[in-house]
Each structure stands twice: as C-alpha cells, then as structure tokens.
Amino acid sequence: MWLTNISVQVCLVLIWLTGSDYNTLLTIASEMILVPYFLVGAYLLKLRPARHTMR
C-alpha cells in the first residue's frame, strides 16, 4: 500500500512541477490502472490448464 501512495505522490508532484493540466493527470491514471489488469490476465493465461486432445 505504501508503494502505491508513493507512486501517486510522485506523479502529483511531477504534474505540479511541470505545470501540466488535469487531462494529463487523467491520462496517467488511466494508463496506470491498465497495467494490473494486463498482469492478472497474463497470469491467468499462464495458469490455465493445457488442453490435450485424446484419440
């Protein structure tokens, strides 16, 4: 949890220092939320049972 808080604070400080607007913050937030979904999907593909065809 502390790693998430630190990363959010770093992003907020970087946006404040660069003078970016809310849309930039929204873009960064939407990109950051997609990474965990991708990792979970990749892990589930790894765990799926292999389908063997029996004759």
The first five atom37 places (N, CA, C, CB, O) and aatype in JSON, in Angstrom:
{
  "aatype": [12, 17, 10, 16, 2, 9, 15, 19, 5, 19, 4, 10, 19, 10, 9, 17, 10, 16, 7, 15, 3, 18, 2, 16, 10, 10, 16, 9, 0, 15, 6, 12, 9, 10, 19, 14, 18, 13, 10, 19, 7, 0, 18, 10, 10, 11, 10, 1, 14, 0, 1, 8, 16, 12, 1],
  "atom_mask": [
    [1, 1, 1, 1, 1],
    [1, 1, 1, 1, 1],
    [1, 1, 1, 1, 1],
    [1, 1, 1, 1, 1],
    [1, 1, 1, 1, 1],
    [1, 1, 1, 1, 1],
    [1, 1, 1, 1, 1],
    [1, 1, 1, 1, 1],
    [1, 1, 1, 1, 1],
    [1, 1, 1, 1, 1],
    [1, 1, 1, 1, 1],
    [1, 1, 1, 1, 1],
    [1, 1, 1, 1, 1],
    [1, 1, 1, 1, 1],
    [1, 1, 1, 1, 1],
    [1, 1, 1, 1, 1],
    [1, 1, 1, 1, 1],
    [1, 1, 1, 1, 1],
    [1, 1, 1, 0, 1],
    [1, 1, 1, 1, 1],
    [1, 1, 1, 1, 1],
    [1, 1, 1, 1, 1],
    [1, 1, 1, 1, 1],
    [1, 1, 1, 1, 1],
    [1, 1, 1, 1, 1],
    [1, 1, 1, 1, 1],
    [1, 1, 1, 1, 1],
    [1, 1, 1, 1, 1],
    [1, 1, 1, 1, 1],
    [1, 1, 1, 1, 1],
    [1, 1, 1, 1, 1],
    [1, 1, 1, 1, 1],
    [1, 1, 1, 1, 1],
    [1, 1, 1, 1, 1],
    [1, 1, 1, 1, 1],
    [1, 1, 1, 1, 1],
    [1, 1, 1, 1, 1],
    [1, 1, 1, 1, 1],
    [1, 1, 1, 1, 1],
    [1, 1, 1, 1, 1],
    [1, 1, 1, 0, 1],
    [1, 1, 1, 1, 1],
    [1, 1, 1, 1, 1],
    [1, 1, 1, 1, 1],
    [1, 1, 1, 1, 1],
    [1, 1, 1, 1, 1],
    [1, 1, 1, 1, 1],
    [1, 1, 1, 1, 1],
    [1, 1, 1, 1, 1],
    [1, 1, 1, 1, 1],
    [1, 1, 1, 1, 1],
    [1, 1, 1, 1, 1],
    [1, 1, 1, 1, 1],
    [1, 1, 1, 1, 1],
    [1, 1, 1, 1, 1]
  ],
  "atom_positions": [
    [[0.82, -1.19, 0.0], [0.0, 0.0, 0.0], [0.87, 1.26, 0.0], [-0.94, -0.01, 1.21], [0.55, 2.26, -0.65]],
    [[1.96, 1.2, 0.72], [2.82, 2.39, 0.77], [3.46, 2.67, -0.57], [3.9, 2.23, 1.84], [3.73, 3.83, -0.9]],
    [[3.73, 1.63, -1.35], [4.32, 1.83, -2.68], [3.34, 2.55, -3.6], [4.72, 0.47, -3.29], [3.74, 3.4, -4.4]],
    [[2.07, 2.22, -3.49], [1.04, 2.91, -4.28], [0.95, 4.37, -3.89], [-0.32, 2.23, -4.09], [0.88, 5.25, -4.75]],
    [[0.96, 4.64, -2.6], [0.89, 6.02, -2.13], [2.09, 6.84, -2.61], [0.81, 6.07, -0.6], [1.94, 7.99, -3.02]],
    [[3.25, 6.24, -2.56], [4.46, 6.94, -3.0], [4.39, 7.23, -4.5], [5.72, 6.12, -2.68], [4.74, 8.33, -4.94]],
    [[3.95, 6.25, -5.29], [3.88, 6.47, -6.74], [2.85, 7.53, -7.1], [3.54, 5.16, -7.45], [3.08, 8.31, -8.02]],
    [[1.73, 7.58, -6.39], [0.73, 8.62, -6.65], [1.29, 9.99, -6.28], [-0.57, 8.34, -5.86], [1.09, 10.95, -7.01]],
    [[1.98, 10.08, -5.15], [2.55, 11.34, -4.74], [3.61, 11.82, -5.72], [3.16, 11.22, -3.34], [3.69, 13.02, -6.03]],
    [[4.42, 10.91, -6.23], [5.44, 11.28, -7.21], [4.78, 11.81, -8.48], [6.35, 10.08, -7.54], [5.23, 12.81, -9.04]],
    [[3.73, 11.14, -8.93], [3.02, 11.61, -10.13], [2.42, 12.99, -9.91], [1.92, 10.62, -10.53], [2.5, 13.85, -10.79]],
    [[1.82, 13.21, -8.75], [1.22, 14.52, -8.47], [2.27, 15.62, -8.41], [0.46, 14.47, -7.15], [2.05, 16.71, -8.92]],
    [[3.41, 15.33, -7.8], [4.48, 16.33, -7.72], [5.04, 16.62, -9.11], [5.6, 15.85, -6.78], [5.31, 17.78, -9.43]],
    [[5.21, 15.59, -9.93], [5.71, 15.81, -11.29], [4.74, 16.64, -12.11], [5.96, 14.47, -11.98], [5.16, 17.5, -12.88]],
    [[3.46, 16.4, -11.96], [2.47, 17.19, -12.7], [2.5, 18.64, -12.2], [1.04, 16.58, -12.53], [2.38, 19.57, -12.99]],
    [[2.65, 18.81, -10.89], [2.69, 20.16, -10.34], [3.94, 20.91, -10.82], [2.65, 20.12, -8.8], [3.87, 22.09, -11.16]],
    [[5.08, 20.22, -10.84], [6.33, 20.86, -11.25], [6.35, 21.2, -12.74], [7.5, 19.98, -10.91], [6.91, 22.22, -13.13]],
    [[5.76, 20.35, -13.56], [5.77, 20.6, -14.99], [4.66, 21.52, -15.44], [5.68, 19.3, -15.74], [4.67, 21.99, -16.58]],
    [[3.7, 21.79, -14.58], [2.6, 22.68, -14.93], [1.59, 22.06, -15.86], [0.0, 0.0, 0.0], [0.89, 22.77, -16.59]],
    [[1.5, 20.75, -15.85], [0.54, 20.08, -16.72], [-0.88, 20.26, -16.19], [0.88, 18.58, -16.84], [-1.08, 20.71, -15.06]],
    [[-1.84, 19.91, -17.0], [-3.23, 20.11, -16.61], [-3.87, 18.81, -16.14], [-4.02, 20.7, -17.76], [-3.21, 17.77, -16.03]],
    [[-5.18, 18.9, -15.87], [-5.92, 17.75, -15.34], [-5.98, 16.61, -16.35], [-7.32, 18.17, -14.94], [-5.99, 15.45, -15.96]],
    [[-6.04, 16.92, -17.63], [-6.12, 15.87, -18.64], [-4.88, 14.99, -18.64], [-6.32, 16.48, -20.03], [-4.97, 13.78, -18.87]],
    [[-3.73, 15.58, -18.38], [-2.5, 14.78, -18.29], [-2.57, 13.84, -17.1], [-1.27, 15.7, -18.17], [-2.19, 12.67, -17.2]],
    [[-3.05, 14.34, -15.97], [-3.21, 13.5, -14.79], [-4.2, 12.37, -15.06], [-3.69, 14.34, -13.6], [-3.98, 11.24, -14.62]],
    [[-5.26, 12.67, -15.77], [-6.26, 11.65, -16.11], [-5.67, 10.59, -17.03], [-7.48, 12.3, -16.76], [-5.97, 9.4, -16.88]],
    [[-4.84, 11.0, -17.97], [-4.19, 10.05, -18.88], [-3.23, 9.14, -18.12], [-3.44, 10.8, -19.98], [-3.21, 7.93, -18.35]],
    [[-2.45, 9.7, -17.23], [-1.51, 8.9, -16.44], [-2.27, 7.91, -15.57], [-0.61, 9.81, -15.57], [-1.87, 6.75, -15.46]],
    [[-3.35, 8.35, -14.94], [-4.13, 7.47, -14.07], [-4.76, 6.33, -14.86], [-5.21, 8.26, -13.34], [-4.78, 5.19, -14.39]],
    [[-5.27, 6.63, -16.04], [-5.89, 5.56, -16.84], [-4.85, 4.57, -17.34], [-6.66, 6.16, -18.02], [-5.15, 3.38, -17.45]],
    [[-3.65, 5.03, -17.64], [-2.6, 4.1, -18.06], [-2.1, 3.25, -16.9], [-1.43, 4.87, -18.68], [-1.77, 2.08, -17.1]],
    [[-2.05, 3.81, -15.72], [-1.57, 3.06, -14.56], [-2.56, 1.99, -14.14], [-1.3, 4.0, -13.4], [-2.14, 0.95, -13.61]],
    [[-3.86, 2.2, -14.36], [-4.85, 1.21, -13.95], [-4.86, 0.02, -14.9], [-6.23, 1.84, -13.88], [-5.29, -1.07, -14.51]],
    [[-4.4, 0.2, -16.14], [-4.43, -0.89, -17.11], [-3.32, -1.92, -16.87], [-4.3, -0.34, -18.5], [-3.47, -3.08, -17.25]],
    [[-2.24, -1.52, -16.25], [-1.12, -2.44, -16.02], [-1.52, -3.62, -15.13], [0.06, -1.69, -15.38], [-1.22, -4.76, -15.48]],
    [[-2.18, -3.39, -13.97], [-2.58, -4.55, -13.16], [-3.55, -5.49, -13.87], [-3.21, -4.08, -11.87], [-3.45, -6.71, -13.72]],
    [[-4.48, -4.93, -14.66], [-5.4, -5.78, -15.4], [-4.65, -6.66, -16.4], [-6.45, -4.93, -16.13], [-4.97, -7.83, -16.56]],
    [[-3.67, -6.1, -17.07], [-2.86, -6.87, -18.02], [-2.08, -7.97, -17.3], [-1.89, -5.95, -18.78], [-2.03, -9.1, -17.79]],
    [[-1.49, -7.65, -16.16], [-0.71, -8.65, -15.43], [-1.58, -9.79, -14.91], [0.02, -7.99, -14.27], [-1.17, -10.95, -14.95]],
    [[-2.78, -9.46, -14.43], [-3.69, -10.51, -13.96], [-4.12, -11.4, -15.12], [-4.93, -9.88, -13.28], [-4.18, -12.62, -14.98]],
    [[-4.43, -10.79, -16.26], [-4.81, -11.57, -17.43], [-3.7, -12.49, -17.9], [0.0, 0.0, 0.0], [-3.94, -13.64, -18.25]],
    [[-2.47, -11.98, -17.9], [-1.33, -12.8, -18.31], [-1.1, -13.95, -17.33], [-0.06, -11.94, -18.41], [-0.76, -15.06, -17.74]],
    [[-1.29, -13.7, -16.05], [-1.11, -14.75, -15.04], [-2.19, -15.82, -15.19], [-1.15, -14.15, -13.63], [-1.9, -17.01, -15.05]],
    [[-3.42, -15.4, -15.47], [-4.49, -16.39, -15.67], [-4.24, -17.24, -16.91], [-5.84, -15.69, -15.78], [-4.55, -18.43, -16.91]],
    [[-3.7, -16.64, -17.96], [-3.35, -17.43, -19.14], [-2.26, -18.45, -18.82], [-2.9, -16.52, -20.28], [-2.24, -19.55, -19.38]],
    [[-1.37, -18.08, -17.92], [-0.3, -19.0, -17.53], [-0.86, -20.16, -16.71], [0.78, -18.26, -16.73], [-0.39, -21.29, -16.83]],
    [[-1.87, -19.89, -15.89], [-2.41, -20.92, -15.01], [-3.43, -21.83, -15.68], [-3.04, -20.27, -13.83], [-3.76, -22.89, -15.13]],
    [[-3.93, -21.45, -16.83], [-4.99, -22.25, -17.45], [-4.46, -23.65, -17.75], [-5.52, -21.58, -18.74], [-3.3, -23.83, -18.11]],
    [[-5.34, -24.63, -17.6], [-4.89, -26.0, -17.89], [-4.69, -26.21, -19.38], [-5.91, -27.02, -17.34], [-5.43, -25.67, -20.21]],
    [[-3.7, -26.98, -19.69], [-3.42, -27.28, -21.1], [-4.47, -28.25, -21.61], [-1.98, -27.88, -21.28], [-4.83, -29.21, -20.93]],
    [[-4.96, -27.99, -22.8], [-5.99, -28.86, -23.38], [-5.3, -29.92, -24.24], [-7.02, -28.04, -24.23], [-4.61, -29.6, -25.22]],
    [[-5.49, -31.14, -23.86], [-4.92, -32.25, -24.61], [-6.05, -32.97, -25.34], [-4.14, -33.24, -23.67], [-7.09, -33.25, -24.75]],
    [[-5.85, -33.25, -26.59], [-6.85, -34.0, -27.34], [-6.53, -35.48, -27.23], [-6.89, -33.55, -28.83], [-5.4, -35.91, -27.46]],
    [[-7.54, -36.24, -26.87], [-7.35, -37.69, -26.71], [-8.02, -38.39, -27.89], [-7.94, -38.19, -25.35], [-9.14, -38.05, -28.26]],
    [[-7.34, -39.35, -28.46], [-7.9, -40.12, -29.57], [-8.03, -41.56, -29.18], [-7.04, -40.0, -30.83], [-8.49, -42.37, -29.98]]
  ]
}
